[in-house]
């Protein structure tokens, strides 16, 4: 049984590290707002009549 507990402890450590890094990203990283411009070709807005 010690190997099972060691494996579960190792899995818990990995899950805790992933969870901790996600919490750190949410708390420490601030998204920047910026203006986005998307060019749409005129053919898509006014399709040629056939």
Secondary structure, DSSP 8 states (H G I E B T S, - for coil): -HHHHHHHHHHHHHHHHHHHHHHHHHHH-------------HHHHS----
